[in-house]
């Protein structure tokens, strides 16, 4: 039983990170109706951003208390990735606006491969250790359960970011514009919403969240490599679809579910008699099942296709 | 003369088969390295033309072609490694004929298994469109890879290490013969009255359905046929290199094939064949610069989509259409 609760907790911590990445997919889908394949790679760049910012500012950061150091590293990396996200949208996706969606998808695959292989060239193909910005210590006392400091921080940061995001989307003018755009782009443009600015803003916001997710992920599994974004990216995408793509609370819920399911499958693979290597396939099986039985996702609304 | 005109596609097929047979007989005179590149180009032609049936002609964006190729490669290799000796024994020991028969059986088993997988992907995916279909086919590709990767390392498929010691049956004749058949089948199918349905599904699914086109059947046929030829290509690949491993049939291989289709022009068989040959050669040129290979290809993909999304050699009758999709 204890083991089950422990696995469940681990799954929730991992799921929190998937939720952060899934938000980026879902927001971009909301405003542009396409899957930003390169989002997982922005997540990878966020982790590397954290690594290099930490390297560059090491003397300064060592003098600061660690929560402050973490905040500095995270905000810097989020800013860098937000700029990169906006640049990706500007150079690769904007020229394709109003083209068939498939063309944009192909471009997105191209951008994803470009980031991965350029990353391999710049950062090197080998795994690099991620610095212990968050002290690696266990917090025990919950009746035999182990929770690390990193896991606590993951939940705290994720919750804070989700609240912040909810505030931006529901209470600010840009958030209002985002919602208007996802409801009806033409009508929003007619009402004076500057769609280009809103789309750039959405990409920046999503990329910043992915960067935060990257740093948290790299703190949880302390190593980074140029291809680390592929698997979490796919799982987060599945999470977004599971929750109902375009739906922000849905993405958070989906992320949690994917994290828990994946951890449970890995933890109980021996008892169930399936090789643990199959965990890479779990996300896809969930994806196929949702798309077949409830394509609108758990919280999404059904969209009728009009002729 | 009239007869020849009427059956000109069949005549081309026979000619291609004949030429590949003759070249095959003389292949000892070709430099081994050049021959290998030619064979790889031939396999890529099969892959690209068969993917073009799904992606180009029928407009269903599949990202999982390498998965079908992998099924074909594994199954055909298993047949020729595990059952090859007994088939050879039945036919009276190793000879050109018995090797040929073994290879045909292996290829057909590989192709049919891949076709079954294509059917399994095609049928449930029919409810999905565009990017969702792309992701699901990518998912199937990954699942196929994960399944082969997690087989027992002592079993016939060798787990993550893959299979070794597959007999090298793939000669010029087999590769280009099958490539010719593949081009013939796809081209004559698409250009037939029946085949207009594929293009109709691509151009406007809702409209074609209301005009009585059985869109479901066309999509399944495209998937199954595409997977079958991908399976054959996989079998040829396995029997060319003699060793296969699950990583070779992942997402990146699928992207390689997709780049050929996009570069050639979706729906243009000639363009895709040219692109397959061109990219195989470019691949060899970039072998010394492995680090830059994927960067070059990804930039190619992005620039193509922005500047010339219809491909280098687009289909000509496209001009007649009132407006582009």
Contacts between the chains, C-beta under 8 A, distances in Angstrom:
chain1	res1	chain2	res2	distance
A	34	B	131	6.5
A	35	B	131	4.9
A	35	B	135	6.9
A	92	B	302	5.7
A	92	B	306	7.8
A	95	B	306	4.8
A	96	B	305	6.4
A	96	B	306	6.5
A	99	B	309	6.8
A	100	B	309	7.9
A	100	B	325	6.6
A	101	B	130	5.5
A	101	B	131	6.3
A	102	B	61	5.4
A	102	B	130	6.0
A	102	B	131	7.4
A	102	B	134	7.9
A	103	B	305	5.0
A	103	B	309	5.0
A	104	B	305	7.8
A	105	B	61	7.0
A	105	B	130	7.4
A	105	B	131	5.0
A	105	B	134	6.1
A	106	B	258	7.5
A	106	B	262	6.3
A	106	B	301	6.3
A	106	B	305	5.4
A	107	B	301	7.1
A	107	B	302	5.4
A	107	B	305	4.4
A	107	B	306	7.3
A	109	B	63	7.9
A	109	B	255	6.6
A	109	B	258	7.8
A	109	B	301	6.9
A	110	B	298	4.6
A	110	B	299	7.4
A	110	B	300	7.9
A	110	B	301	3.4
A	110	B	302	4.1
A	110	B	305	7.0
A	111	B	298	7.4
A	111	B	302	6.4
A	112	B	298	7.9
A	113	B	255	6.8
A	113	B	294	5.6
A	113	B	297	7.1
A	113	B	298	3.9
A	113	B	301	7.4
A	114	B	295	6.3
A	114	B	298	3.9
A	114	B	299	6.3
A	114	B	302	6.9
A	116	B	294	7.6
A	117	B	291	7.6
A	117	B	294	4.1
A	117	B	295	4.8
A	117	B	298	6.6
A	118	B	295	5.8
A	120	B	291	7.0
A	121	B	291	5.6
A	121	B	292	7.6
A	121	B	295	7.0
A	234	B	142	8.0
A	237	B	135	7.1
A	241	B	132	8.0
A	275	B	150	4.3
A	277	B	146	6.3
A	277	B	149	6.0
A	277	B	150	4.2
A	278	B	146	6.1
A	278	B	150	6.0
A	280	B	142	6.7
A	280	B	146	5.2
A	281	B	142	6.5
A	281	B	143	4.7
A	281	B	146	4.3
A	281	B	147	7.5
A	283	B	139	8.0
A	284	B	139	3.4
A	284	B	140	7.5
A	284	B	142	5.7
A	284	B	143	5.5
A	285	B	139	7.9
A	285	B	143	7.1
A	287	B	135	6.9
A	287	B	136	6.8
A	287	B	139	5.6
A	288	B	124	7.0
A	288	B	136	5.7
A	288	B	139	6.0
A	288	B	140	7.8
A	291	B	127	7.6
A	291	B	128	5.8
A	291	B	132	5.9
A	291	B	136	6.1
A	292	B	124	5.5
A	292	B	127	6.8
A	295	B	127	7.2
A	295	B	128	7.5
A	295	B	132	7.4
A	305	B	206	7.7
A	307	B	206	5.1
A	307	B	207	8.0
